[in-house]
Amino acid sequence: MVDALMFPVDENFAGQRIDKVISAVSGELTRSAVQKLLEGGSVKVDGFPVTKNYKVKAGEMICVIIPQPRELDVMAENIPLDIRYEDDDLLVVNKPKGMVVHPAAGNYDGTLVNALLYHCRDSLSGINGVIRPGIVHRIDKDTSGLLIVAKNDFAHISLAEQIKYHTFTREYQTVVYGGFKNDDGTIDAPIGRNSVDRKKMCVTEKNSRPAVTHYEVLLRFRGFTHLRVRLETGRTHQIRVHMAYIGHPVAGDPVYGPKKVITELHGQCLHAGLIGFKHPRSGKYIEISSELPEYFQTFLRRLPK
């Protein structure tokens, strides 16, 4: 099966490269994905194939044939897991920095899902399909820390509802650039997809969703601040986007931080250190914490006071 995207070129896009235009109009396809479609002859302008360098003209009709993604055959892998809590309904795992949560292009194995399939066998919720079994919420590859996994659909629905209605506690620790006058604060700014770079998120009023982040200063250093951050909402890259928005990007962040990245961190200095939730079956509130990983502690020790 295939999907087709057809649209006339608006005069505001006239003179722009076709890959950029299609990416902007679709809202989902990245420019690299569009370029692959162009190379495969799946993009036509007024019925004729064009190259990725083609610059569109107002009024031209663009047709993009988008093949359905193939379903991955996700394999169980015997990868050690740092499990902090487990029962018949759910488990909480402490994900290491550098581990991808679920399979996707470029990461078909070695993910948390591959490890969960080996550990849990057939005991994972199926709501999110075969690619994300049991996954209720996600954290980025280079963010370390706690993640909750549902073993059945009953638990999955309950946990997802708690996240939706902001009764699921998620606290992080991070080191950000710069100093803060106040000891705490709240960032209330909507987040949506960046219209220029579709792989990035940004604070915007257009096609966005509400996003609220609370922070508290833990330690002050020369040029950096150690924060505790609590999510009220859970948007993609929320902490990283909000911190960059107020002028305090997360240390080591290669996407939202300064061009000169702190390479020793191998990604953002961000750790999901605490989660709290009502157990889906008993209703009892459970709170689980995780100590700061070694990479985080080492960075703190090296910061000038």
NUSEVEX-531572 format. One line per 4 residues: their letters; for each residue x, y, z of N, C-alpha, C. Coordinates in steps of 0.001 Angstrom, whole numbers. Atoms other than C-alpha are relative to their C-alpha. Layout:
BEGIN
A = X/Y/Z/X/Y/Z/X/Y/Z ~ ...
END
This chain:
BEGIN
MVDA = 830/-1192/0/0/0/0/872/1253/0 ~ -734/-1260/36/1087/3565/-668/-966/1144/287 ~ 747/-1233/-190/-65/7044/287/525/1011/-999 ~ -421/-1049/935/33/10044/-2021/-279/1360/609
LMFP = 152/-1390/-424/557/13680/-1136/7/865/-1252 ~ 107/-863/1177/-627/16134/-3789/-368/1406/430 ~ 317/-1389/-336/-620/19914/-3590/575/940/-1059 ~ -546/-1011/905/-161/23006/-5794/1014/858/746
VDEN = -1028/-827/-622/2866/25190/-5128/-554/1392/278 ~ 416/-1343/-393/1894/28295/-3178/1072/997/-430 ~ -963/-1014/469/3509/31522/-4383/1051/317/1053 ~ -990/-248/-1051/5250/31823/-1003/1181/-971/-84
FAGQ = -1069/982/145/7284/28714/-1887/751/123/-1325 ~ -611/-128/1328/8191/29829/-5416/1495/298/108 ~ -1440/-202/21/11921/29579/-6095/766/-828/1018 ~ -669/819/-1006/12652/27205/-3222/228/-1422/-509
RIDK = -286/1381/380/14147/23726/-3512/-1184/-897/332 ~ 1179/840/-151/11538/21027/-3875/50/-851/1270 ~ -65/819/-1213/12843/18884/-986/-402/807/1234 ~ 352/-876/-1110/12487/21829/1404/-1501/266/29
VISA = 1435/-304/106/8975/22617/147/-845/-1183/448 ~ 776/1196/-353/7683/19046/459/96/-280/1500 ~ -182/218/-1435/9154/18699/3957/-857/963/808 ~ 778/-1015/-719/7487/21926/5058/-1498/-251/-105
VSGE = 1430/226/215/4095/21070/3550/-477/-1261/709 ~ 428/1275/-586/3983/17473/4791/-53/61/1515 ~ -61/-69/-1452/4952/18321/8357/549/-1256/648 ~ -470/1275/-539/6233/14749/8776/1290/-470/-661
LTRS = -1163/486/735/8788/13998/6056/1199/925/205 ~ -1219/-784/-92/12347/15129/6725/541/250/-1411 ~ -563/-300/1315/14357/16640/3872/782/-1194/-538 ~ -766/1169/459/16587/13554/3771/-945/-1087/-509
AVQK = 980/984/455/13496/11324/3469/-565/399/-1356 ~ 516/-492/1284/12157/13516/657/1026/-217/-1095 ~ -1053/178/998/15509/13354/-1120/80/-1451/-474 ~ 3/1413/391/15369/9540/-1069/-1172/-301/-922
LLEG = 1164/180/865/11878/9672/-2573/253/593/-1384 ~ -346/-649/1268/13156/12050/-5250/933/-894/-814 ~ -961/875/683/16055/9727/-6056/-675/-1249/-561 ~ 702/1197/457/13624/6832/-6391/-1101/284/-1004
GSVK = 1010/-344/988/11376/8710/-8810/-1408/75/541 ~ 1326/-18/-622/8511/8939/-6318/-597/1400/106 ~ 499/-1382/-24/8123/12711/-6708/-101/512/-1435 ~ 192/-543/1343/6670/14317/-9821/-590/1405/77
VDGF = 531/-1360/130/5976/17915/-10814/-708/94/-1337 ~ 822/-24/1214/3162/18310/-13320/155/-1283/-811 ~ -57/1307/648/3531/14606/-14055/1381/-474/-383 ~ -1364/375/392/7318/14572/-14591/915/-74/1221
PVTK = -938/99/-1120/10042/13381/-12192/1029/1124/-43 ~ -994/-1071/-92/12532/15982/-10965/1091/-415/978 ~ -1095/267/-932/15805/16050/-9014/-192/814/1273 ~ 139/-681/-1287/16282/17225/-5427/397/1477/-73
NYKV = -416/-1395/149/17840/20480/-6683/-1044/865/-702 ~ 1009/-728/769/14731/21445/-8614/-648/1085/854 ~ 644/-1113/-690/13300/24831/-7661/-1404/192/-559 ~ 1401/17/410/9530/24990/-7754/-489/1361/-474
KAGE = 635/-1222/500/7315/27520/-9496/-1448/36/492 ~ 1365/-156/-494/4013/28891/-8269/-995/-637/-965 ~ 1037/623/809/1040/26873/-9508/306/-1396/-457 ~ -339/1371/387/2938/23674/-10276/-668/-994/958
MICV = 627/1042/-809/1292/20481/-9033/1048/-1045/376 ~ -977/974/-496/3510/18291/-6860/-733/-1244/490 ~ 553/1279/-443/2711/14610/-6346/1120/-824/621 ~ -994/806/-712/4614/12555/-3768/-617/-1350/342
IIPQ = 447/1352/-323/4161/8793/-3575/781/-463/1221 ~ -648/373/-1264/4882/7680/5/-316/-1456/308 ~ 263/1413/-308/5268/3918/468/-206/-214/1486 ~ 236/329/-1402/3972/2422/3707/1271/-598/590
PREL = -1191/589/-617/6807/1653/6146/-205/-1478/278 ~ 130/1431/-261/7499/-2037/6458/53/-256/1506 ~ 19/344/-1418/6791/-3605/9822/1283/-732/341 ~ -1259/610/-383/10006/-4470/11563/-243/-1298/771
DVMA = 22/1227/-779/10632/-7931/12953/957/210/1162 ~ -834/-358/-1144/11863/-6926/16381/399/-1260/762 ~ -513/1219/-620/14069/-9598/17923/329/227/1470 ~ -403/-36/-1404/14569/-10366/21602/1516/-150/89
ENIP = -1452/70/-174/18149/-9786/22734/333/-56/1485 ~ -420/155/-1393/19865/-10840/25945/936/1146/390 ~ -743/-1196/-411/20940/-7350/27032/-318/263/1468 ~ 256/-231/-1431/21369/-6724/30788/-824/1265/228
LDIR = 847/-1138/-353/18760/-4410/32307/163/334/1479 ~ -54/-462/-1381/19001/-2326/35483/-1443/271/443 ~ 1412/-101/-377/15496/-2976/36833/-115/450/1454 ~ 141/-557/-1343/14504/-880/39861/-1308/-398/687
YEDD = 1267/474/-569/10972/-2231/40329/-655/-903/-1031 ~ 711/879/927/8955/-5080/38858/-1075/-788/724 ~ 1050/893/-468/5655/-6881/39404/-729/-547/-1227 ~ 706/624/1120/3044/-8620/37233/-561/1003/-998
DLLV = 609/-1014/860/1761/-5333/35771/995/942/-677 ~ -915/-1009/537/4804/-3156/35171/1408/-220/522 ~ -1359/-54/-526/8490/-2605/35630/569/1391/-253 ~ -698/-1266/158/10730/413/36033/1464/-319/-244
VNKP = -1377/295/376/14094/281/34303/826/1281/2 ~ -931/-1127/-10/17102/2567/34727/821/-71/-1294 ~ -627/67/1327/18169/3233/31120/1353/709/-7 ~ -1297/-663/86/21849/3960/30491/41/1028/-1130
KGMV = -238/-977/1054/22984/6917/28451/497/-717/-1243 ~ -447/586/1255/23395/5989/24785/-893/-1118/-514 ~ 896/1077/443/20677/3319/24649/-1271/589/-609 ~ 1233/-421/670/17834/3868/22165/-1163/-776/609
VHPA = 1141/650/-651/14366/3096/23573/-641/-1062/-883 ~ 656/977/873/12792/1388/20560/610/22/-1404 ~ -591/64/1338/13854/257/17062/-556/1066/-934 ~ 374/-974/1026/13794/2814/14258/1112/-19/-1033
AGNY = -1007/-42/1059/15759/3622/11124/1382/255/586 ~ -1365/-149/-483/19435/3143/11886/253/-672/1334 ~ -140/666/-1294/18764/1406/15218/-999/-1155/77 ~ 918/1128/54/17171/-1979/14594/245/-1018/1112
DGTL = -276/924/-1095/18813/-3802/17489/754/733/1098 ~ -705/-607/-1120/20471/-3147/20823/-816/1024/765 ~ 847/-992/-650/17500/-1077/21970/-598/-551/1295 ~ 668/417/-1228/15617/-1150/25261/-1111/-1007/-296
VNAL = 1073/922/360/12694/-2871/23519/552/-1391/-296 ~ -613/1306/255/14978/-5652/22263/319/-720/1311 ~ -327/577/-1306/16139/-6194/25854/-1256/-397/767 ~ 1248/290/-697/12588/-6058/27241/-675/-1265/-545
LYHC = 602/1192/608/11382/-8690/24779/657/-1286/522 ~ -707/1172/-549/14033/-11073/26111/-369/-202/1464 ~ 261/85/-1441/13352/-10272/29768/-1453/-378/306 ~ 1426/166/-303/9530/-10194/29658/-696/-1064/-847
RDSL = 603/958/932/8910/-12671/26821/-1289/583/-579 ~ 1266/-451/576/5225/-12279/25918/-761/960/914 ~ 701/-844/-976/4358/-10104/28930/334/1476/-190 ~ -128/-1433/248/4313/-6624/27410/-1281/490/-647
SGIN = 1229/-524/590/1369/-4401/26511/174/168/-1507 ~ -73/-83/1455/522/-4298/22815/-599/1260/-572 ~ 691/-1204/461/-1124/-867/22624/818/790/-1021 ~ -844/-767/918/1836/780/20898/587/-833/-1133
GVIR = -431/800/1142/2339/-2065/18407/1287/-766/251 ~ -1154/885/-145/5232/-4405/17742/1314/758/131 ~ -1247/-766/-76/7819/-1624/17536/232/534/1404 ~ -128/-604/-1330/7097/-173/20992/-788/-773/1060
PGIV = 780/748/-993/5659/-2986/23125/351/432/1425 ~ -208/-361/-1397/5195/-1883/26727/415/1432/248 ~ -542/-1345/-189/6530/1608/26121/-1133/1000/216 ~ 1032/-975/-357/4301/4147/27888/484/1414/-273
HRID = -615/-1303/280/6659/7126/27658/1457/-255/-356 ~ -1366/193/474/10130/7676/26252/945/1058/566 ~ -1029/-1001/-229/13373/9420/27047/1015/-133/-1134 ~ -915/-26/1134/16003/10395/24490/1150/-986/174
KDTS = -1133/929/0/18886/8123/23559/1079/418/998 ~ -1106/-451/-841/21455/10256/25383/-454/593/1328 ~ 483/-316/-1341/19251/10944/28406/-15/-1304/783 ~ -14/1196/-844/19826/8457/31213/-1163/48/980
GLLI = 949/-20/-1090/17415/7369/33893/-1211/-894/-130 ~ 1127/889/-236/14070/5875/34810/-1082/81/-1061 ~ 1044/139/1009/11458/4640/32388/-953/-1088/469 ~ 972/996/-431/8229/2807/33198/-494/-798/-1209
VAKN = 408/906/1071/7131/-189/31106/-1232/-773/451 ~ 1230/717/-326/3636/-1736/31043/55/-1433/-526 ~ -6/1406/402/3317/-5523/30956/-1324/-453/-609 ~ 1296/350/573/-339/-5516/29915/-749/1282/-345
DFAH = 744/-1165/460/-2885/-3197/28322/-717/721/1134 ~ 656/-610/-1157/-4693/-2612/31619/931/1004/675 ~ -979/-882/-635/-1552/-1143/33181/368/1160/-923 ~ -383/-1024/973/-659/747/30008/-1024/1139/-24
ISLA = 1051/-1021/72/-4002/2554/29841/-7/855/1264 ~ -8/-739/-1260/-3863/3528/33528/1178/967/80 ~ -1195/-844/-65/-303/4862/33325/-66/1140/-1015 ~ 127/-1028/1033/-989/6729/30079/-987/1091/432
EQIK = 974/-967/-507/-4017/8394/31704/632/901/1049 ~ -676/-799/-1024/-1877/9521/34641/931/1033/-634 ~ -871/-944/703/620/11094/32256/-835/1080/-666 ~ 869/-950/696/-2182/12733/30275/-547/1069/939
YHTF = 618/-935/-956/-3729/14321/33373/986/523/1046 ~ -1075/-618/-775/-377/15323/34909/51/-465/1449 ~ -110/543/-1352/-594/13059/37962/1167/-981/109 ~ -1170/878/64/2513/11084/36965/1231/874/246
TREY = -1146/-837/-374/5625/12526/38651/1237/-380/-808 ~ -1249/222/723/8742/12942/36513/983/1108/356 ~ -1024/-966/-382/11802/14658/37970/1341/-368/-631 ~ -1300/168/644/15123/15134/36216/1039/833/728
QTVV = -1092/-880/-391/18510/16522/37109/798/321/-1251 ~ -732/-443/1179/20524/18504/34616/1007/1067/381 ~ -928/-1127/-126/23448/20883/34273/-186/868/-1223 ~ 243/-918/1097/22781/23969/32190/1010/1131/34
YGGF = -899/-1151/100/24810/26936/31008/-551/1190/772 ~ 373/-1273/-606/24792/30194/32975/-492/-113/1432 ~ 465/-70/-1386/23568/31333/36373/-1421/513/97 ~ 1383/-404/-242/20124/31979/37862/-51/933/1212
KNDD = 192/-904/-1132/19160/34910/40090/-904/-620/1044 ~ 956/613/-916/16211/33056/41585/325/-1467/225 ~ -271/1394/-340/16322/29662/43256/-944/-977/-688 ~ 922/875/708/13366/28306/41314/-809/815/-1001
GTID = 802/-688/1008/11021/29111/38459/-811/-980/-831 ~ 854/797/876/8520/27883/35881/67/549/-1417 ~ 24/-378/1415/8679/27923/32094/-1314/-507/-581 ~ 1293/348/588/5234/27979/30492/-2/527/-1430
APIG = -143/-421/1401/5762/28075/26719/-309/-1177/-908 ~ 416/1113/867/4109/25943/23989/1131/-479/-902 ~ -1047/611/824/6290/23555/21989/-622/-665/-1223 ~ 436/619/1242/5882/22473/18384/1193/-322/-872
RNSV = -1053/373/941/7875/21209/15424/617/1235/-623 ~ -702/-1108/643/10522/23570/14046/-313/-15/-1489 ~ 425/-45/1405/9297/24713/10623/1172/-52/-973 ~ -1193/5/868/12842/24993/9241/702/-1349/58
DRKK = -649/1296/-191/14391/21839/10707/-993/-925/681 ~ 1080/829/-514/11719/19158/11149/461/-1014/1049 ~ -498/903/-1027/13984/17065/13388/55/673/1365 ~ -106/-762/-1237/13986/19818/16000/-1371/503/451
MCVT = 1183/-622/-571/11329/21192/18319/361/1439/385 ~ -266/-1382/-398/10942/24819/19340/-1209/572/732 ~ 1113/-721/-603/8836/27220/21369/-679/802/-1099 ~ 739/-653/1074/6132/28415/18994/-1488/-32/310
EKNS = 1448/-29/-156/2466/29366/18935/-691/-790/-1114 ~ 582/654/1167/1926/27645/15584/89/-1522/106 ~ 52/1469/-33/830/23987/15568/758/-570/1197 ~ -727/391/-1206/2054/23593/19145/-946/-545/1063
RPAV = 762/500/-1142/940/22034/22420/544/650/1270 ~ -469/-625/-1250/1105/23516/25937/1140/-800/616 ~ -1139/656/-638/4328/22768/27776/408/805/1232 ~ -336/-666/-1257/5179/23553/31407/1121/-766/693
THYE = -1162/583/-665/8512/22922/33112/311/799/1257 ~ -370/-645/-1264/9354/23688/36766/1455/-350/314 ~ -1402/284/-331/12972/24016/37910/380/579/1350 ~ -506/-411/-1308/14900/24407/41158/1523/-107/-24
VLLR = -1460/-7/-34/18563/25340/41642/497/-909/1118 ~ -626/869/-981/20600/22651/43408/1404/491/361 ~ -1369/-481/-213/24170/23919/42959/352/1032/-1063 ~ -465/-1011/944/25763/26958/41364/1500/-158/-219
FRGF = -1409/67/373/29082/26818/39515/334/1219/-844 ~ -405/-1105/863/31088/29308/37498/-378/-336/-1444 ~ 426/217/1375/29247/29412/34172/-1022/-1100/-191 ~ 964/1097/105/26928/26488/34949/-868/-68/1255
THLR = 889/205/-1138/24021/25555/37225/-565/-1422/-34 ~ 573/1341/-162/22905/22163/38513/-1450/170/448 ~ 1426/-186/-259/19086/21981/38436/-714/-1316/249 ~ 1009/1050/-34/16287/19712/39519/-1181/515/-809
VRLE = 1064/-435/908/13522/19838/36897/-1183/-960/109 ~ 1205/829/-44/9937/18614/37153/-889/320/-1192 ~ 866/-169/1161/7792/18057/34092/-1468/2/419 ~ 1447/6/-171/4158/19086/34256/-650/-616/-1246
TGRT = 408/618/1259/3697/18120/30606/1185/-811/-519 ~ -1081/850/509/5756/15720/28504/157/94/-1498 ~ -196/-183/1438/6542/17147/25086/1376/-507/-419 ~ -1284/446/537/9340/15895/22852/1081/1046/268
HQIR = -1155/-856/-289/12690/17363/24005/-366/1176/913 ~ 525/-1152/-739/10758/19550/26475/1040/738/838 ~ -980/-664/-865/13518/20238/29016/1075/675/-840 ~ -1064/-536/844/16144/20766/26324/-462/1253/-740
VHMA = 541/-1149/732/13914/23140/24339/-267/1166/939 ~ 330/-1074/-937/12684/25114/27352/1247/660/581 ~ -1217/-579/-564/16150/25562/28829/728/869/-1025 ~ -616/-816/1056/17542/26772/25514/-806/1275/-235
YIGH = 894/-1145/225/14529/29094/25168/265/1132/1001 ~ -252/-1041/-1002/15365/30924/28426/1483/357/96 ~ -1411/-374/53/19049/31159/27510/920/-844/841 ~ -809/898/-817/20312/28230/29598/-32/-1419/-578
PVAG = 49/1338/608/20798/25274/27222/696/-1048/853 ~ -571/1119/-747/21639/21871/28658/1427/-260/-466 ~ -1397/276/325/25363/21172/28814/111/-1285/-817 ~ -229/1171/839/26496/18762/26113/-1049/-238/-1064
DPVY = 1083/205/964/23318/19152/24043/464/398/-1405 ~ -503/-306/1340/24385/18882/20373/-1040/642/-911 ~ 1085/-506/844/21003/20025/19040/-424/1402/394 ~ 521/-1282/-473/19853/22939/21200/1044/832/744
GPKK = -1048/-718/-701/23137/23942/22825/866/819/-934 ~ -906/-798/833/25975/26173/21598/751/-870/-1003 ~ -697/741/1053/27962/25203/18517/1199/-768/546 ~ -1137/684/-603/30983/24332/20644/-525/-929/1094
VITE = 619/965/-908/29629/21183/22285/1040/-585/955 ~ -867/668/-972/31095/19654/25441/6/-1492/-360 ~ -12/1352/578/32103/16406/23752/190/-1100/1038 ~ -263/1029/-1010/33171/14601/26923/-1292/-577/582
LHGQ = 1275/464/-532/29497/14287/27892/-707/-974/-951 ~ 612/889/1002/28584/12413/24676/-1521/173/-38 ~ 1427/-296/7/25191/14113/24579/-395/826/1205 ~ 482/-888/-1041/23054/16192/26919/186/-561/1406
CLHA = -151/374/-1408/23722/16129/30663/-1386/53/644 ~ 1390/36/-430/20212/15058/31620/-335/-1400/495 ~ 276/1293/-621/19104/12297/33990/-1397/-16/595 ~ 1346/185/-556/15567/11095/34743/142/-717/1334
GLIG = -372/548/-1297/16111/10601/38455/-1128/-467/885 ~ 1106/400/-880/12628/10088/39891/-1303/-92/-780 ~ 1356/87/525/9218/8853/38820/-932/-440/1123 ~ 993/363/-993/6057/8553/40903/-1343/-203/-680
FKHP = 1260/328/663/2707/7007/39992/-885/-823/926 ~ 920/889/-706/-385/5273/41323/10/-1346/-701 ~ -29/1321/614/-161/1553/40786/-1342/-288/-651 ~ 1253/221/735/-2756/605/38144/-986/-927/700
RSGK = 901/991/-600/-4123/-2302/40193/-329/327/1457 ~ 233/-233/-1433/-3705/-1358/43866/-388/1443/318 ~ 267/-1409/-267/-3987/2424/43558/1010/629/941 ~ -1021/-507/-920/-1004/2778/45917/1010/866/-756
YIEI = -993/-875/634/1371/5649/45152/1394/-584/204 ~ -1360/547/-17/4860/4402/44289/957/1039/-549 ~ -1014/-948/463/7925/6587/43965/1347/-702/-34 ~ -1280/688/203/11230/5322/42603/1042/1013/-443
SSEL = -1064/-940/347/14514/7194/42406/1224/-737/-511 ~ -1232/545/569/17814/6662/40639/1135/973/274 ~ -1156/-836/-294/21217/7946/41690/598/576/-1280 ~ -641/-591/1170/23184/10211/39378/1040/-962/-562
PEYF = -991/906/608/25219/8122/36891/1399/600/61 ~ -1397/-411/-144/28987/8306/36840/361/1171/-908 ~ -349/-1086/922/29212/10561/33749/-446/1343/553 ~ 583/-1225/-562/27027/13141/35521/828/453/1207
QTFL = -772/-325/-1200/28936/12988/38824/1396/492/-356 ~ -1336/-414/429/32294/13258/37054/-15/1421/-535 ~ 121/-1352/556/31135/16358/35176/-176/1033/1113 ~ 210/-914/-1125/29928/17983/38406/1315/256/748
RRLP = -1263/-153/-716/33301/17333/40086/985/883/-733 ~ -958/-769/795/35137/19027/37230/-415/1457/-190 ~ 468/-1364/213/33018/22198/37173/635/961/1005 ~ -617/-989/-911/34697/25323/38614/-1034/663/898
K = 920/-625/-957/33086/26775/41740/199/1507/79
END
